[in-house]
Amino acid sequence: MSLIPLTIYTFWFASEILINRLMRSKMQDQSGKDKNSLALIWATIIIGMTLSITIAIRYPFSISTSVYAIYLGLFLILAGVIFRAVIVKSLGAFFTADVTIRGKP
């Protein structure tokens, strides 16, 4: 793996860890009122990852041999990280890494 994809993946992974550690909900937040949406999110992630890995192993083919497709994917990852950072900043004290209803700060 070249340095550019590795750097972008590392940046994305580090940002997720940082958000998770710094932006968790507090005890006074209303964590039971999310109607189990966090469980639904995790189920969707697990099912999606399992299906994508299974399909990739069973049907190995390249979508594109162009290097531009790789860089487009990396750009989308980087844009997603930046977009999430803007959303976290705009929500400020009302953002939590886990799904919960946050009371007034």
HUKA-V203887 format. One record per backbone hydrogen bond with DSSP energy under -0.5 kcal/mol. NH is the residue of the N-H (numbers start at 1). CO is the residue of the C=O. E is the energy in kcal/mol with one decimal. If there is no record, write none. Layout:
nh = (NH & NH)
co = (CO & CO)
e = (E & E)
//
This chain:
nh = (6 & 7 & 8 & 9 & 10 & 11 & 12 & 13 & 14 & 15 & 16 & 17 & 18 & 19 & 20 & 21 & 22 & 23 & 29 & 30 & 31 & 33 & 34 & 37 & 40 & 41 & 42 & 43 & 44 & 45 & 46 & 47 & 48 & 49 & 50 & 51 & 52 & 53 & 54 & 55 & 56 & 57 & 58 & 59 & 61 & 69 & 70 & 71 & 72 & 73 & 74 & 75 & 76 & 77 & 78 & 79 & 80 & 81 & 82 & 83 & 84 & 85 & 86 & 87 & 88 & 89 & 90 & 91 & 92 & 94 & 95 & 97 & 100 & 101 & 102)
co = (2 & 3 & 4 & 5 & 6 & 7 & 8 & 9 & 10 & 11 & 12 & 13 & 14 & 15 & 16 & 17 & 18 & 19 & 26 & 101 & 29 & 30 & 31 & 34 & 36 & 37 & 38 & 39 & 40 & 41 & 42 & 43 & 44 & 45 & 46 & 47 & 48 & 49 & 50 & 51 & 52 & 53 & 54 & 55 & 59 & 66 & 66 & 67 & 68 & 69 & 70 & 71 & 72 & 73 & 74 & 75 & 76 & 77 & 78 & 79 & 80 & 81 & 82 & 83 & 84 & 85 & 86 & 87 & 88 & 91 & 92 & 23 & 98 & 30 & 100)
e = (-1.6 & -2.4 & -2.3 & -2.8 & -2.3 & -2.4 & -2.6 & -2.7 & -2.8 & -2.2 & -2.0 & -2.1 & -2.6 & -2.5 & -2.4 & -2.4 & -2.4 & -2.2 & -1.1 & -2.7 & -1.4 & -1.1 & -0.5 & -1.0 & -1.7 & -2.4 & -2.5 & -2.4 & -2.3 & -2.4 & -2.6 & -2.6 & -2.6 & -2.7 & -2.4 & -2.7 & -2.5 & -2.4 & -2.4 & -2.8 & -2.2 & -2.1 & -2.5 & -2.8 & -0.9 & -0.6 & -0.8 & -2.0 & -2.3 & -2.1 & -2.3 & -2.3 & -2.3 & -2.0 & -2.5 & -2.9 & -2.2 & -2.1 & -2.2 & -2.8 & -2.4 & -2.1 & -2.2 & -2.1 & -2.8 & -2.3 & -2.5 & -2.4 & -1.5 & -2.2 & -1.5 & -3.2 & -0.7 & -1.2 & -0.7)
//
